[in-house]
Amino acid sequence: MIREIISPARAQLKTVHSSRGSKMPLDEYGNLGSLVEPDRVHKACYADEEVFEKELENIFYKSWIYIGHESQVPNAGDYWTTWVGKERMILCRGEDGDVNVLYNRCPHRGALICNNLHGNAPKAFRCPYHAWQFNMDGSLRNVPMKQGYEGVIDLTDPQLQMKRAERQGTYRGFVFASLSDEGPSLEEWLGQGAKAAFDDICNRSPEGECEIVVNCFRIIQHSNWKIFLENQLDAVHPSITHHSTGDAAADMQRVYTEKTGDEPPMGYQFLADFTLPYEKWDSLDTIGHPYGHTVLAGYMGLRPRDPVTVAHEESLTAVHGEKRMDEILSTNVHHVLVYPCLSVQPPLQQLRAVRPLAANKTLTEIWHFRLKGAPEGIYDRSLAYYYHVNSPSTMVNADDLNNFRACQEGLTLEGGGDWVSFHRNFGQDPVENGITTSVTGMSEQPMRNMFAAWKQYMSV
């Protein structure tokens, strides 16, 4: 006789999802945190549109979300439009030099104020519908044809202003907003883990600052936003998914050197790195921080002994001295996941912003940065990586997008199982002061760390 023992959470989910053709109403999930267990998560986390709507409400509207960089709006009147979940937002700079984050909505009749991706409003925002005008801080500037409004409205009434994001914060030029007036401060939310991404980028500049390179690459992924984030710190897949790309690049390196006697173009090296043996990927470290942020460390970085690197070292040494220069360029950070909105590669001066559109649809924006005061060759090197690895046309992205789509389609099947496994090295990751360190670079600890944060957000 076999006796099966099932936890209450599993029993509930197993009962509801076992019949084909049935879809569980959201209220029958009970506590949505029950969809996440320490070593596995339920497929509804990826495929259920009602769960997605709750993610927007509990995660994207309550945590801090990346809006843009201050250098995107260098002049008064400059603006960029973006999204926080399904909310349309504006990043803009006022006459006073302050950067503001506003809802992209006219308080008169609800029209979008800015219909372009970016631009400049020389004096004020002007609604294209009835020409109400607003200052860059959202305050109402003017209403045309005031007759009919006398004694009816007060131009200083907050209800007649463009609404500001409930909270706004900036760290080293990177602008974040929260659509909730409650929750941790930006300083607390970023913590040591997420700050590492922006510190590493900016510290590599002799001036301690970076500036954005406009515009960006944009990719629509037909998959859930979490699938993309999981992939960023998945050290098992590169040598499998990208082996054909890496092998071809390695062959081209060899042929190029044989025919010319010269070093091959750097783009070949970036792609050939995907042929690294498992031992190399396994030597990396993943460090899980509170709020789901995770650091991938142990990477050698981009520090070959060439004239460009030497010039970079000299520019930093002139400002900081040799010891501090070496500390900066030896920083052991390759990739940082800022949950739930960013994937940052500091040594390469680029980030990918995640904009969820639906349970099965995600927009990613790939942005590139220039280090102020650094040799131009440093910018050229990172730009080569940007084009060869992160652009929409690369084989690397084609490989990943195919995997993302396949996962999403599999997770929407009604048969075949209900759970996603994150068992690799489960129970082997030491925890100290809320920080989890993996015992191997190929651990699925980053996924478990992300879903631990997901569970906290969604259990409210």
N, C-alpha and C positions, 0 to 999 in steps of 0.2 A: 504494500500500500504506500502510495506516494502522498505526502502531505505538503502542500504548497503554502507558504506564508508570504503574504503580500502586504506592503505598507498601506495605510489608509489612503494616502495620496495616489499611489499606483493603482489601488483597487478602484478608486473613483474614475481615474482616467481610462483604465483598461475596460471598464464596463461601458463607458460612454462611447469609446472609439472603436470597439470591436466589430460593430455591425457596419457593413458596407453601405454607402449611400447616405449615411447619417452625418449631420454636422451639428456639433454641440453649440447651443446658444452660449453667449459670453457669460451670462449670469450663472450658468451651470458649472463653470470652471471653479467656482468658489474663489479662494485666494489664488490669484494668478501666479503667485510664487510657487504654487504646487507643480507648475509646469517645469520647474528646474530642480533637479536633484544634484548632489555633489559631483556625480560622474557622468551625468547624461541630462539631456533636455528634450522636451516633447516637441514634435514637429510643428505643433500649432504656433510655437514661437516664431516660426518662419513663414507659415503658409496661411494663417488665419487673419483675415482682414480686420475683424473686430479686435483681435489682440493688437494688431498694428495701430489701430486708432487709440487704444489705451497706451501704447508705447509713446505716441506723440504727446498725449496728455500727461503721462507720468514721468517720462524721461526727457523728451525734447522741449517741452514747455516748462519744465521745472529745473533742469540742470543748466549749466552754462554751455552755450553753443558758439562756435567760432563764426564771426560775422565777416571779418576781413582784416586788413592791415592798414594802419594809419597812413602809410605812404600811397595807398590807393586814391586818397583824396588829399593831395598836397595843397590845393588852393581853395580859397573860400568859394563856396557854391558847388564844389565838386561833389558828385554822389555816385554811388554804386547800389544797385538793387540786388537783393538776395532773398533767401528763404530760411525760416526756422520752422521745421516741420512743414505745415501747409500755410503758415503765415508769411505774408510778403513784407519784407523789411527794407529799409533804406539806411545805408551808411553814408554820412555826409559831414562836411566841414563848414562851420559857420564863420561869419565875419570876425568873431572874437578868437578864431583859431581852434575852438573846441570841436572835437569829433563827436557826433551824435548818432544814435540808433533810433529810428522812428518806424512806426507801422506805416506801410505804404497804402494809406487809405484817407480819403477826404472825409472829414466829419460832417460835411454838408449832405451829400447824397451817396456817399460810399464809393465813389470812383477811385481807381488807382491814380495816385498823383504822378508817379513816374512810370511811364510805359516803356522806356528804354533801359537797356542793361546798365548803362552808365552815361554820364554827361556832366554838364555844368549849368546850374541855375544862377545866372549872374547876380540877381538881387534877391530873389525869393522863389520858392516853389509856387507854381501856378497850376491850379487844377484845370485840365483841358475841357471840363464839362461846363462849369459856370464861372471860372476865372477867380475863384477864391484864392488868395495868396497867403503863403505861410513863410515865416522865417525858418532858418535852418535848425532852430531848436524846437520847431513844431508850433510855436505860438502863431496865432492868427495875425496877419499883417494888414490885410485889407479885404473888404467885401465890396464888389462893384454894385452900383445902383442901390445905394443904401436906403433909398425911399422904400418904405414898406417894412423896414427893419427897425425904424425908430421906436424906442421904448419896448421893443420886443426881445432883442438879444443884446448881450453885453460882449463886446469883442474880447474881453479878458476872461470870459467864461472858459474854464478848462475843458468843458464838453465840446467847445468849438475849436479846439486845437488838435493838431495832429498828435496822436498819442505816442509817447516815448516808450521804449522798452522798459519794462518794470525795473530792471537793473542792468547796468552796463559797467564793464570793467576792461582795463587794458593792462597787459603784461608785456613789457619790452616791445611795444608797438603793435602787438597782436590784440585785436579787439574782440571781446566776447560779450554776449548778452544773455540774460535770463528773462523769460516771460512770466516769472513768478517773483513776487516780492518776499518770498520766504525761502529759506535754505542756506547752505554754507556760502560764505563769501568766496569771491573768485580766488583769493589767496589760499584759502583753506581747500577749496575744491581742486585746484591745480596740484598743490602739494609738491613734494620733492620729485615725484615721478614725472608729471607733466611739465613742470618747469624745466626739467633737464633738456627737453626738446628745444625750447626757445632760447635757453641760456647757451646751449651748444652752438646754435646758428649764430647768434649775435656775438658771442665771444670770439668767434673766428674772424670777425671784422676788426681791423685796427682801430676803428672808431666806436666799436661796441654796438653797432646798429646794422640792420639790413633794410633793404627796400625791395618792394615787390616788383616783379617784371610783369607788366600787363600786355596781353590778356592771358587766359589760361586755356588748357585743354579741358574739354567736357565730354564725359562718356555716360550714356544711359545704359545701365546694367539691368538685365531682365532677371533680377534676383533680389532677395532680401538684403537689407543694408548690413545685417550682422554677418552674412556670408563673406562679404568683402572684408570687413574688419578682422574676422577670424583668419582669413588667408594671409593678411599682412605679417603675422607673426607665426605662421605655420612653416617651420623649418624642415618638415618632411617632404613637402610637395615639390620644391624647386628642381631637384635632380630627377624627379619623375615627370612632372608636367612639362618642364622646359628643357628636357634633355635634347630634343631634336634641334631646338634653337641654339643651345649651348654648344652642341657638337658641331653644327654648321659654322658657328663663329670661330671655334677653335681650329677647324680645318682652314678657314680663311686666314686666320692669323699665321698659320704655318706656311701656307702657300705664298702669302704676301711677303713674309720674311725671306723665304727661299728665292723668290724672284727679284726682290729689290735689295735685300740685305739690310733693310731699315726696320725700325720698330713699326708694327702695324698700327693703324688708327685706333684711338682709345675706345671707340664704340665696339670694336671686336672684343676687347678685353671685358667690357661691361657684360656682354652677352655670354662670353665664354665662362664667366664666373658661375653660370648656372650648371656647369659640369663639375663643380666642386664635389669631392667625395662626401659621403654621409658623415665621415669622421669630422670633417670641417664644420658642417652644420651642427653636429652634435656638441661641438666644443663651445658653442655660444651659450649665453646665459639669458634667461628671461626673468624679470623681476616684476612681480605683481604688486601694485600699489592700491590704496583705497580709491573708491569711485570707479574702479574698472580700468584705470590707467596701467599700462604695461610698458616696460623698457626692454628692448632687445640689445644686449651688450656682448662684447667680445669680438667685435668685427675689427679688422685691421685698419679700416678707413682708407681714405685716398691720400696717401702720403708717400708717393714714390720719390726717389732721389732724382729729381729733374729740375731744370731752371725755374719752372713755375712754382714748384713747392719751395725751393730755396728762397725765391723772391717773397713768397708769402711769409715764410719764417722770419725773414729779415724785417718785413714791415711790422710784424707783431713784436719782434724783439726791440725795435726802435721805440715802441710805446710802453711795453710791459717788462722788458728784460728777458734774457734767455730762459730762465727757469719758468716764468709764467707762460712764455710762448710754448714751451714744451708741454706744460700742463694742459694748455688749451687744445693743442693739436693731437694730444694723446688721449683726449677724453674718450672714454670707452662706451660710446653710444652710437648705435647704427640706426635704430628704428624705434620710434616711440608712438604708442597708441594712446591718444587722448580721447577717452571714451565719453560720449558716443560719437564724436563728430570729426575726429581728425586722425590721419596717419601721417607722421612726420619723419622725414629722413634728414637729420641735421647736417651730416657731413656733405650731403648733396644739395643742401639749401632748397629743399622742396617739401611741399606737403600736399596731401589729398584731403579735400573736405567732402564730407558725406552729407548728402541731402536726400533723405528718404521721401519717395513719392507715393508708394503703395507697398503692400506686403511683398509684392513680387517685382518692384521697380525702384531703382535707386539712381540718382544722379551723383556722379563724383566729379569734382573739379580738381585739376592738377595744377598747382601754382608753383612758381619758381621765384627765387629770391637772389638778389645781388648783395654781396658783402661790401659795405661802404669802406673805401680806402684800400681794399685788397687788390692785388694784381689782376689785370683783365683775364689772364690765363686761368685763374681760379673760376671765374664766371664761365669761361668757354668750356672748361672741363665738366662742370656741373650741368651746363646746357647740353653737352653731348649725352650725358646720362638721361637727361630729361627727354630728349628726342629718341634715343635708342631703346630705352626701357619703359618709360612711363607714358609715352604718347599713345593716342588711340590706334595708330597704324602699326605698332610694333607687334612682332610675333609673341612677345611675352604677354602683352595684354590680350591678344587673341586666344592664347592658351588658357589664361585665367578666366576670361569671359565665358569660354565654352564650359569650363568646370562649374562656374557659378550657375549658368543656365541649367546644366544637367542636375546639379544639386536641387535647384528650385523645383524643377519638374518632378524629380523623384520624391521630394517632400510633399508634393500636392497629391500624390497617389493615395488612394484610400486603403489599398492593401499593402502588404510587404513590411509592415511594422510601423510603429508610432514614435520611436525614440532615435535620437542622435547621440552617438557615443563620444565621450571625451575621457576615455579610460586610460589613455597612455600616461604612464608614470603616476597614476592616481595614488594618493596617499604617501608620496615620497618627497613632497615639496615642503621644506622647513619654513615655518612662519615665525617671525619675530617682530613685535611692535606693529602688527597689522600688515607687514610686508612679506610677501611670499617669494621665495627664490627657488627656481627650478634646479633639479639635479642634472638636467641635460637640456641642451638646446632644442631637442626634438620632443620635449614634453608638451602635453596639451594643457599645461598650466595656464597659458594666456587665455584660452577659451574659458576655462573654469573661472578665472578671475573676472572676466567680462560678465559671465552669467551670474556670478555672485552679486555683482553690482546690479545687474538687470533684476534679479530677484528682490533686492532691497527696494529699488525704485517701484517695482510693480506690485509689491506686497502692501503698499500704503492703502 
